């Protein structure tokens, strides 16, 4: 337990931030898993419709500081590349 007033406030802020970050990271992972299942099931039309939403989720995670800039960029590139590969096979 914090001994100073400012340390107690910092602890409260950390709890709020941690819960917010965990929720964002959870939605980020969940949406990516949904996309990857569509890709593995070769449902390219559904994956194509979901792609803008995936990009939005990745960008939001980066903006909120949950995912680093280059990691977000790399993930967006990987997602697009996977979709293009599956679409070209079909």
C-alpha positions in Angstrom: 0.0 0.0 0.0 1.2 3.5 -0.8 2.5 5.7 2.0 2.1 9.0 0.2 -0.9 10.7 -1.2 0.7 11.0 -4.7 1.8 7.4 -4.6 -1.8 6.3 -3.9 -3.1 8.4 -6.8 -0.4 6.9 -9.0 -1.6 3.4 -8.0 -5.2 4.3 -8.8 -4.2 5.6 -12.2 -2.1 2.5 -12.9 -5.1 0.3 -12.2 -7.3 2.3 -14.6 -4.7 2.3 -17.3 -3.9 -1.4 -16.9 -7.6 -2.4 -17.3 -8.0 -0.1 -20.3 -4.8 -1.5 -22.0 -5.8 -5.1 -21.3 -9.2 -4.5 -22.8 -7.7 -2.9 -25.9 -5.1 -5.7 -26.3 -7.8 -8.3 -25.9 -10.0 -6.9 -28.6 -6.9 -6.5 -30.8 -6.1 -10.2 -30.4 -9.7 -11.3 -30.8 -10.2 -9.4 -34.0 -7.0 -10.8 -35.5 -8.0 -14.3 -34.6 -11.3 -13.8 -36.3 -9.5 -12.7 -39.4 -7.0 -15.6 -39.3 -9.8 -18.1 -39.0 -11.5 -16.6 -42.1 -8.2 -16.9 -43.9 -7.6 -20.5 -42.9 -11.2 -21.4 -43.9 -10.5 -19.6 -47.3 -13.5 -17.3 -46.9 -11.9 -14.5 -48.9 -15.0 -12.4 -49.4 -15.7 -12.2 -45.7 -12.0 -11.5 -44.9 -12.0 -8.8 -47.6 -15.0 -7.1 -45.8 -13.3 -7.4 -42.5 -9.9 -6.0 -43.6 -10.8 -2.3 -43.1 -12.0 -3.1 -39.6 -8.8 -5.0 -38.8 -6.7 -2.0 -40.0 -8.8 0.2 -37.8 -8.3 -2.0 -34.7 -4.6 -2.2 -35.3 -4.3 1.6 -35.8 -6.4 2.2 -32.6 -4.2 -0.2 -30.6 -1.1 1.7 -31.8 -2.7 5.1 -31.1 -3.5 4.1 -27.6 0.0 2.8 -27.0 -0.8 -0.9 -26.7 1.2 -1.9 -29.8 4.4 -0.2 -31.0 4.3 1.7 -34.3 6.5 -0.7 -36.3 4.7 -3.7 -34.9 1.4 -2.3 -36.0 2.7 -1.5 -39.4 4.2 -5.0 -39.7 0.9 -6.6 -38.6 -1.1 -4.6 -41.1 1.3 -5.6 -43.9 1.1 -9.3 -42.9 -2.7 -9.3 -42.8 -2.9 -7.7 -46.2 -0.3 -10.1 -47.6 -2.1 -13.1 -46.3 -5.4 -12.0 -47.8 -3.8 -11.4 -51.2 -2.1 -14.8 -51.2 -5.4 -16.6 -50.3 -7.3 -14.5 -52.9 -4.8 -15.3 -55.6 -5.1 -19.0 -54.9 -8.8 -19.0 -55.2 
